Amino acid sequence: MNGIINVLKPPGMTSSNVVVYLRKLLKVPKVGHTGTLDPQAVGVLPICIGKATKLSDFLMSDRKTYIGELTLGVKTDTLDVEGKVISSKPVKCNIENIEEAFKVFSGDIEQIPPVYSAIKYKGQKLYKLAREGIEVSMPPREITIYKNEIIKYYPPDKVFFKVECSKGTYIRSLCRDIGDYLGCGAYMSFLMRSQSGYFDISHSYTLDEIEKYYKNGAIESFLIPMDLPLIKLKSIYISSKVYNKLLNGNAVYVDFIDNKQDIVYNEYVKVYCKGQFIGVGIFKDDCLKMKNVLL
């Protein structure tokens, strides 16, 4: 079984829990997610099955879209509703101040990840170190906020918002930074990932739905072909004469490319031969070199 499942992750379940659940249900040894979603958050969590796990790096790099709520005037140690309150201040800002803060935290910015996160520091996950009371000073990371807009403001302390961002963005950190900018602090009180690259929440499946379809033998209802989400990559079609070479991962000269006009160098492409998706390759030195063979 090879493909990708657009899972609607429930609240209270970690991304790793979802992976373990599906590995047991589908009886497939290789299962992996394409980017951690906070345990209390809900929404889109693409899961790679079988050989599709080789494509996780491509899917992780896609833009993400979130719907969230931040609560002003309170800071927590985890930066979300599950954490311990560490400070509180009166909320004295108005909608104009909040709009200004949202504009400040847009575009290419630097962001410090939460201490309660799965990022590793010297081989250990930050949240484990935080639980042990070990303080770690993490350097800021460069991220991009493509869109950062207020959907609705509920005075005095609730802001409902939508964010489109790059890989590696923490919405909890964004809420913290907006709260600090406004001088009153803030934490993330709700989060839903509505889109992750190709995957949209309107076409996602709950774990109960996936289990039902699987037990009824209707795998095709939820299993997405491996090449479908790779919408950013060009498609290259190869002569059937070198089919076996491709399967063995050998380089193929451009002479065997059927659509030479679509060749791009130093960029990954989707490779097809005999009407099948073979995998992902890259053109270098007049040759197509396979990165991943997925048959």
ZARORO-402016 format. One record per residue: x negated, y negated, z negated of N, C-alpha, C in turn; residue in three letters. Coordinates in steps of 0.05 Angstrom, whole numbers, padded with zeros to 5 digits, always signed. Atoms other than C-alpha are relative to their C-alpha. Layout:
BEGIN
XYZXYZXYZALA...
# end
This chain:
BEGIN
-00017+00024+00000+00000+00000+00000-00018-00025+00000MET+00016+00025-00002-00031-00066+00023+00019-00023+00008ASN-00016+00024-00006+00002-00134+00022+00000-00019-00023GLY-00002+00020+00021+00021-00193-00021+00028-00003-00009ILE-00027+00003+00012+00080-00203-00068+00002-00028-00011ILE-00005+00026+00011+00108-00271-00083+00017+00003-00025ASN-00013-00005+00026+00124-00261-00157+00010-00026-00012VAL-00010+00022+00016+00168-00308-00197-00007+00007-00029LEU+00009-00007+00026+00130-00305-00262+00019-00011-00022LYS-00017+00008+00022+00173-00307-00325-00016-00014-00022PRO+00014+00013+00022+00156-00350-00386-00008+00021-00021PRO+00009-00018+00021+00117-00317-00442-00017+00023+00009GLY+00016-00022-00011+00079-00270-00397-00025-00011+00014MET+00024+00009-00012+00007-00280-00377-00002+00010+00029THR+00004-00009-00028-00016-00274-00304-00012+00028+00000SER+00013-00027+00002-00058-00214-00325+00021+00021-00008SER-00021-00018+00007+00004-00182-00356+00016+00008+00024ASN-00014-00006-00025+00039-00187-00289-00015+00019+00017VAL+00017-00018-00015-00020-00154-00255+00002+00029-00011VAL-00001-00027+00012-00019-00096-00304+00027+00013+00004VAL-00027-00010-00004+00056-00088-00298+00003+00011+00028TYR-00003-00009-00028+00054-00083-00222-00019+00023+00007LEU+00018-00023-00005-00007-00037-00222+00013+00026-00009ARG-00013-00025+00011+00032+00013-00265+00025+00007+00016LYS-00025-00005-00015+00097+00004-00227-00005+00012+00028LEU+00005-00008-00027+00068+00011-00157-00020+00022+00003LEU+00021-00021+00000+00014+00061-00177-00022-00006+00020LYS+00022+00009-00017-00039+00021-00140-00023-00009-00017VAL+00022+00008+00017-00109+00014-00170-00009-00029+00003PRO+00010+00027-00004-00126-00052-00138+00023-00020+00002LYS-00021+00020+00002-00080-00109-00158-00013-00025-00012VAL+00011+00024+00011-00099-00182-00170+00017-00024+00006GLY-00015+00024-00005-00068-00251-00177-00018-00020+00014HIS+00015+00020-00015-00090-00313-00138-00002-00027-00014THR+00002+00025+00015-00096-00364-00193+00018+00001-00025GLY-00014-00003+00026-00076-00363-00267+00022-00021-00003THR-00021+00018+00007-00010-00393-00287+00004+00003-00030LEU-00001+00000+00029-00003-00413-00360+00022+00019-00010ASP-00019-00019+00010+00034-00361-00403+00029-00011-00003PRO-00027+00011+00005+00092-00407-00421+00012-00012+00025GLN-00010+00011-00025+00098-00432-00349+00015+00021+00016ALA-00015-00018-00018+00144-00403-00296-00007-00007+00029VAL+00003+00008-00028+00142-00401-00221-00017+00019+00017GLY+00013-00016-00021+00103-00376-00161-00027+00011-00009VAL+00025-00014+00007+00048-00325-00175-00006+00021+00022LEU+00006-00020-00021+00023-00291-00110-00018+00022-00011PRO+00015-00023+00010-00002-00221-00126-00010+00016+00024ILE+00011-00016-00022-00049-00184-00078-00001+00030-00008CYS-00001-00029+00004-00040-00109-00071-00019+00014+00019ILE+00018-00016-00017-00092-00059-00046-00022-00016+00012GLY+00022+00014-00014-00139-00086+00007+00005-00030+00001LYS-00006+00029+00000-00104-00154+00003-00016-00014-00022ALA+00015+00012+00021-00145-00166-00060-00026-00013+00011THR+00023+00012-00013-00203-00182-00012+00005-00028+00010LYS-00008+00027-00011-00164-00244+00010+00006-00020-00022LEU-00008+00018+00022-00154-00274-00059-00014-00027+00000SER+00015+00025-00001-00209-00326-00050+00013-00020+00019ASP-00012+00018-00020-00174-00354+00012+00026-00011-00011PHE-00025+00009+00010-00107-00358-00024-00003-00018-00024LEU+00005+00017+00024-00135-00388-00088-00006-00029+00008MET+00009+00026-00008-00162-00447-00049+00023-00018+00011SER-00022+00015-00010-00093-00469-00025+00011-00021-00020ASP-00012+00020+00018-00057-00530-00052+00023+00012-00017ARG-00021-00008+00018-00009-00521-00110+00019-00023-00005LYS-00020+00020+00007+00056-00558-00126+00014+00008-00026THR-00012-00005+00026+00084-00564-00196+00022-00020-00006TYR-00020+00017+00012+00146-00591-00229-00005+00002-00030ILE+00007-00002+00028+00132-00610-00301+00014-00022-00016GLY-00010+00020+00019+00152-00650-00362-00022-00006-00020GLU+00019+00008+00022+00106-00689-00408+00015-00015-00021LEU-00012+00013+00023+00125-00712-00477-00021-00019-00011THR+00018+00021+00010+00094-00778-00500+00001-00002-00030LEU+00001+00006+00029+00072-00796-00570-00011+00022-00018GLY+00010-00023+00016+00046-00727-00592-00022+00014+00016VAL+00021-00016-00012-00019-00690-00579-00002+00027-00014LYS+00004-00027+00012-00029-00615-00590-00027+00011+00008THR+00027-00011-00006-00092-00573-00592-00001+00015+00026ASP-00001-00015-00025-00070-00531-00533+00009-00017+00024THR-00010+00019-00020-00043-00592-00495+00028+00007+00011LEU-00027-00007-00008+00025-00558-00489+00018+00004-00024ASP-00021-00003+00021+00088-00543-00529-00006+00022-00020VAL+00006-00022+00018+00058-00480-00559-00021-00007-00021GLU+00022+00006+00017+00002-00516-00594+00007-00013-00027GLY-00003+00013+00026-00009-00546-00663-00003-00030+00004LYS+00001+00029-00002+00005-00620-00669-00024-00011-00015VAL+00024+00010+00012-00060-00657-00681+00002-00031-00004ILE-00004+00028+00005-00035-00729-00677+00027-00009+00012SER-00025+00011-00011+00027-00771-00665-00001-00031-00003SER-00001+00029+00000+00038-00845-00648+00026-00009+00012LYS-00024+00012-00012+00097-00890-00632-00004-00004+00030PRO+00001+00004-00029+00113-00894-00557+00009-00029+00005VAL-00006+00028-00004+00109-00968-00539+00000-00008+00030LYS+00003+00006-00029+00101-00963-00463+00028+00000+00013CYS-00025+00000-00015+00155-00975-00411-00005+00014+00027ASN+00002-00015-00025+00168-00945-00342-00022-00012+00018ILE+00021+00012-00017+00122-00995-00308-00028+00009-00009GLU+00026-00010+00011+00064-00974-00354-00004+00029+00009ASN+00002-00028-00007+00079-00901-00340-00006+00004+00030ILE+00005-00001-00029+00081-00912-00264-00029-00007+00006GLU+00028+00008-00004+00014-00946-00268-00019+00023-00007GLU+00017-00023+00008-00016-00887-00306+00001+00022+00020ALA-00002-00021-00020+00010-00838-00254-00017-00007+00025PHE+00016+00009-00023-00024-00880-00199-00030+00003-00006LYS+00029-00002+00008-00090-00881-00238-00010+00028+00004VAL+00008-00028-00001-00091-00805-00241+00011+00012+00026PHE-00007-00010-00027-00082-00794-00166-00025-00001+00017SER+00023-00001-00017-00131-00779-00110-00022+00018-00011GLY+00023-00015+00009-00201-00752-00123-00008-00011-00028ASP+00006+00008+00027-00212-00754-00198-00017+00022-00014ILE+00013-00020+00016-00252-00718-00252+00018+00007-00024GLU-00018-00010+00021-00217-00675-00304-00015+00020-00017GLN+00012-00019+00019-00240-00639-00366+00020+00022-00006ILE-00019-00022+00005-00208-00570-00372+00008+00003-00029PRO-00008-00004+00028-00169-00551-00435-00018+00020-00013PRO+00016-00020+00015-00208-00515-00489+00015+00027-00002VAL-00016-00025+00000-00151-00465-00491+00006+00007+00030TYR-00003-00008-00028-00161-00437-00420-00017+00024+00005SER+00014-00025-00007-00188-00375-00385-00028-00006+00012ALA+00026+00006-00011-00250-00412-00360-00021+00011-00018ILE+00022-00013+00016-00314-00377-00382-00023-00019-00005LYS+00024+00016+00009-00371-00410-00420-00020+00020-00011TYR+00021-00020+00008-00434-00367-00425+00012+00028-00003LYS-00011-00027-00001-00393-00305-00408+00024+00004-00017GLY-00024-00004+00017-00337-00317-00458+00022-00020+00008GLN-00022+00017-00007-00268-00346-00445+00003-00022-00021LYS-00001+00023+00018-00257-00415-00474+00021+00004-00022LEU-00021-00002+00021-00192-00397-00510-00008+00018-00023TYR+00010-00018+00021-00227-00341-00548-00019-00016-00019LYS+00018+00017+00016-00281-00390-00571+00015-00020-00017LEU-00016+00020+00014-00229-00441-00590+00014+00013-00024ALA-00014-00014+00022-00191-00390-00633-00019+00006-00022ARG+00020-00006+00020-00256-00375-00669-00011-00026-00013GLU+00008+00025+00011-00265-00449-00683-00027-00010+00011GLY+00026+00008-00013-00326-00456-00637+00006-00022+00020ILE-00005+00023-00018-00327-00524-00603-00020+00001+00023GLU+00016+00000-00024-00352-00526-00532+00006-00026+00016VAL-00004+00024-00016-00363-00590-00492-00003+00007+00029SER+00000-00007-00028-00343-00575-00421-00003-00025+00017MET+00004+00023-00018-00366-00622-00365+00025-00003+00017PRO-00023+00004-00017-00312-00654-00322-00004+00013+00027PRO+00001-00012-00026-00294-00622-00256+00015-00017+00020ARG-00013+00016-00021-00276-00656-00191+00025+00015+00011GLU-00025-00011-00011-00204-00644-00169+00013-00021+00017ILE-00015+00019-00016-00155-00677-00122+00030+00002-00006THR-00029+00002+00004-00084-00700-00138+00011-00013+00025ILE-00009+00010-00026-00052-00707-00070+00026-00017-00004TYR-00025+00015+00007+00016-00729-00098+00004+00002-00030LYS-00005+00001+00029+00034-00750-00168+00023-00020-00005ASN-00023+00018+00000+00104-00777-00175+00019+00006-00023GLU-00020-00002+00021+00155-00790-00229+00027+00007+00012ILE-00027-00008-00009+00221-00754-00217+00021-00015-00016ILE-00019+00012+00018+00258-00781-00278-00013-00007-00026LYS+00010+00008+00026+00241-00820-00341+00023+00000-00019TYR-00020-00001+00020+00281-00805-00403-00011-00014-00025TYR+00012+00015+00022+00263-00861-00453+00008+00012-00027PRO+00026+00014-00002+00227-00864-00497-00024+00018+00006PRO+00024-00017+00000+00183-00802-00491-00001+00023+00020ASP+00000-00022-00019+00203-00754-00435-00004-00009+00028LYS+00005+00007-00028+00175-00758-00364+00001+00026+00016VAL-00003-00023-00018+00197-00708-00311-00015-00007+00026PHE+00018+00008-00022+00146-00706-00254-00005+00023+00020PHE+00008-00020-00020+00121-00671-00191-00029-00006+00008LYS+00028+00003-00007+00048-00659-00174-00008+00020+00022VAL+00013-00017-00019+00013-00632-00112-00030-00003-00003GLU+00028+00002+00008-00059-00615-00127-00018+00022+00012CYS+00019-00019-00010-00122-00578-00109-00004+00023-00020SER+00009-00023+00017-00149-00512-00137-00015-00011-00024LYS+00015+00007+00024-00175-00518-00208+00012-00022-00017GLY-00014+00021+00015-00126-00572-00231+00015+00011-00023THR-00016-00008+00024-00097-00565-00301+00020-00022-00005TYR-00022+00019+00004-00030-00599-00309+00000-00008-00030ILE+00001+00007+00029-00039-00596-00385-00021-00022-00004ARG+00021+00021+00003-00103-00638-00378+00010-00026+00012SER-00012+00024-00013-00066-00686-00331+00019-00014-00020LEU-00018+00011+00020-00012-00696-00384-00016-00013-00023CYS+00017+00011+00021-00066-00707-00437-00012-00026+00008ARG+00013+00024-00009-00102-00758-00395+00019-00024+00004ASP-00020+00021-00003-00039-00797-00378+00008-00011-00027ILE-00007+00009+00027-00021-00799-00452-00021-00016-00013GLY+00022+00016+00011-00090-00823-00471-00001-00028+00013ASP+00000+00026-00014-00087-00877-00418+00021-00019-00011TYR-00022+00016+00010-00021-00901-00446-00003-00007-00030LEU+00006+00007+00027-00050-00902-00516+00017+00014-00021GLY-00018-00013+00020+00001-00856-00549-00004+00030+00000CYS+00003-00029-00001-00021-00786-00528+00024+00013+00014GLY-00022-00015-00012+00021-00733-00493-00008+00029+00002ALA+00005-00028-00005+00029-00659-00483+00019+00010+00021TYR-00017-00012-00021+00059-00615-00428+00022+00016-00014MET-00022-00014+00013+00128-00593-00451+00015+00019+00018SER-00012-00019-00019+00149-00555-00388-00017+00001+00025PHE+00015-00002-00025+00115-00528-00325+00012+00022+00017LEU-00008-00020-00020+00139-00493-00262-00016-00004+00025MET+00014+00002-00026+00096-00478-00202+00020+00007+00022ARG-00020-00004-00021+00142-00487-00142-00012+00009+00026SER+00013-00008-00025+00091-00474-00087-00029+00005-00004GLN+00028-00006+00000+00023-00443-00077-00008+00007+00029SER+00006-00005-00028+00000-00451-00005+00025+00008+00016GLY-00022-00011-00016+00045-00408+00039+00024+00007-00017TYR-00020-00012+00017+00085-00383-00021+00017-00021-00013PHE-00019+00019+00011+00148-00420-00042+00018+00014-00020ASP-00016-00013+00021+00191-00408-00103+00027+00010+00010ILE-00026-00008-00011+00254-00402-00060-00001+00028+00012SER+00003-00027-00012+00226-00337-00031-00016+00018-00019HIS+00014-00017+00019+00198-00307-00095+00019+00020-00013SER-00015-00022+00011+00220-00244-00131-00006+00003-00030TYR+00004-00006+00028+00230-00230-00205-00011+00028-00002THR+00011-00027+00004+00196-00168-00234+00022+00021+00000LEU-00022-00019-00001+00264-00136-00243+00009+00006+00029ASP-00007-00004-00028+00280-00147-00169-00020+00018+00014GLU+00021-00016-00013+00213-00118-00148+00002+00029-00008ILE-00004-00028+00010+00224-00056-00192+00024+00013+00014GLU-00024-00011-00013+00293-00046-00163-00005+00007+00029LYS+00006-00005-00028+00271-00052-00091-00019+00024+00003TYR+00020-00021-00002+00211-00007-00103+00012+00028-00005TYR-00012-00026+00007+00251+00049-00136+00021+00009+00021LYS-00019-00007-00022+00302+00046-00078-00014+00004+00027ASN+00015-00005-00025+00246+00054-00027+00000-00023+00019GLY-00002+00023-00017+00254-00016+00000-00024-00019-00004ALA+00024+00016+00005+00182-00040-00005-00001-00024+00019ILE+00002+00022-00020+00189-00082+00058+00016-00025-00008GLU-00016+00023+00010+00238-00127+00020-00018-00021-00013SER+00017+00020+00015+00181-00159-00020-00029+00000+00008PHE+00028-00002-00007+00114-00138+00010-00006-00017+00025LEU+00007+00018-00022+00085-00194+00054-00025+00010+00014ILE+00024-00009-00015+00036-00174+00110-00024-00018-00007PRO+00023+00014+00010-00035-00194+00093-00008-00025+00016MET+00008+00023-00017-00045-00242+00152+00019-00023-00001ASP-00020+00021-00001+00019-00281+00143-00007-00025-00016LEU+00006+00025+00016-00004-00328+00086-00025-00015+00010PRO+00025+00013-00008-00069-00344+00122+00006-00020+00023LEU-00011+00017-00021-00034-00399+00161-00021-00021+00009ILE+00020+00021-00007-00095-00446+00161-00021+00011+00019LYS+00021-00012-00016-00139-00396+00198+00009+00005+00029LEU-00007-00006-00028-00140-00391+00274+00000+00030+00005LYS-00001-00028-00007-00124-00324+00306-00018+00006+00024SER+00018-00009-00021-00176-00289+00349+00007+00028+00008ILE-00007-00027-00010-00160-00230+00394-00024+00012+00014TYR+00024-00013-00009-00214-00180+00410+00007+00023+00019ILE-00004-00022-00019-00221-00130+00467+00000+00026-00015SER-00002-00026+00012-00202-00059+00449-00025+00016+00003SER+00025-00014-00005-00270-00037+00475-00018+00001-00025LYS+00018+00001+00024-00303-00057+00409+00016+00004-00026VAL-00018-00006+00023-00247-00033+00363-00016+00013-00023TYR+00015-00015+00021-00292+00017+00326-00022-00017-00013ASN+00021+00018+00012-00347-00035+00318+00012-00018-00021LYS-00013+00017+00019-00298-00081+00284+00006+00014-00026LEU-00008-00015+00023-00274-00027+00237-00025+00007-00017LEU+00025-00005+00015-00347-00013+00217-00013-00025-00010ASN+00011+00025+00010-00358-00086+00203-00023-00011+00016GLY+00022+00009-00017-00407-00096+00260+00006-00026+00014ASN-00004+00025-00015-00418-00163+00295+00008+00006+00029ALA-00009-00003-00028-00385-00172+00363-00006-00026+00015VAL+00007+00024-00016-00409-00218+00418+00025-00014+00011TYR-00023+00015-00009-00364-00273+00443+00011+00009+00027VAL-00009-00011-00026-00360-00238+00511+00025+00017-00003ASP-00022-00018+00004-00309-00191+00480+00024-00014-00012PHE-00022+00015+00011-00263-00247+00455+00019-00007+00023ILE-00020+00005-00021-00198-00252+00495+00007-00029+00002ASP-00008+00028+00000-00181-00323+00475-00024-00018-00008ASN+00025+00015+00005-00249-00357+00479+00005-00030-00006LYS-00006+00029+00004-00216-00426+00479+00006-00006-00029GLN-00007+00005+00028-00197-00417+00406-00024+00005-00019ASP+00024-00005+00017-00268-00401+00381-00009-00025-00014ILE+00011+00022+00016-00292-00446+00325-00023+00012-00016VAL+00024-00011+00013-00361-00437+00295+00000-00009-00030TYR+00004+00005+00029-00376-00433+00220+00027-00005-00014ASN-00026+00000+00013-00302-00427+00203+00012+00028+00001GLU-00012-00027+00001-00264-00365+00182+00024+00001+00018TYR-00022-00005-00019-00214-00336+00231+00013+00027-00006VAL-00013-00026+00002-00162-00281+00231-00006+00016+00025LYS+00009-00017-00022-00184-00223+00275+00020+00022+00006VAL-00020-00020-00009-00136-00180+00315-00012+00017+00023TYR+00009-00018-00021-00150-00119+00359+00020+00023+00002CYS-00020-00021-00005-00103-00068+00391+00026-00007-00014LYS-00025+00008+00012-00045-00109+00364+00001+00001-00030GLY+00001-00003+00029-00068-00101+00292-00017-00022-00012GLN+00017+00018+00016-00095-00149+00240-00023+00016-00012PHE+00024-00015+00009-00166-00125+00228-00011-00011-00025ILE+00012+00013+00024-00189-00176+00177-00008-00028+00006GLY+00009+00028-00002-00225-00242+00169-00030+00000+00009VAL+00028+00002-00010-00289-00261+00207-00008-00029+00003GLY+00011+00027-00004-00333-00320+00223-00019+00000+00024ILE+00018+00002-00023-00369-00342+00287-00026-00014-00008PHE+00027+00012+00004-00444-00353+00281-00018+00012+00021LYS+00020-00009-00020-00499-00349+00334+00012+00017+00022ASP-00013-00013-00022-00452-00329+00390+00011+00028-00007ASP-00011-00026+00008-00426-00270+00349+00022-00005-00021CYS-00021+00000+00021-00364-00256+00308-00009+00020-00021LEU+00008-00018+00022-00385-00228+00241+00023+00003-00020LYS-00023-00006+00018-00333-00195+00197-00008-00006-00029MET+00003+00004+00029-00326-00219+00125+00014+00022-00015LYS-00017-00021+00013-00270-00171+00106+00013+00017+00021ASN-00015-00018-00017-00245-00110+00143+00022+00012-00016VAL-00023-00006+00017-00175-00095+00119+00016+00024+00010LEU-00014-00024-00009-00155-00032+00158-00013+00024-00014LEU
# end
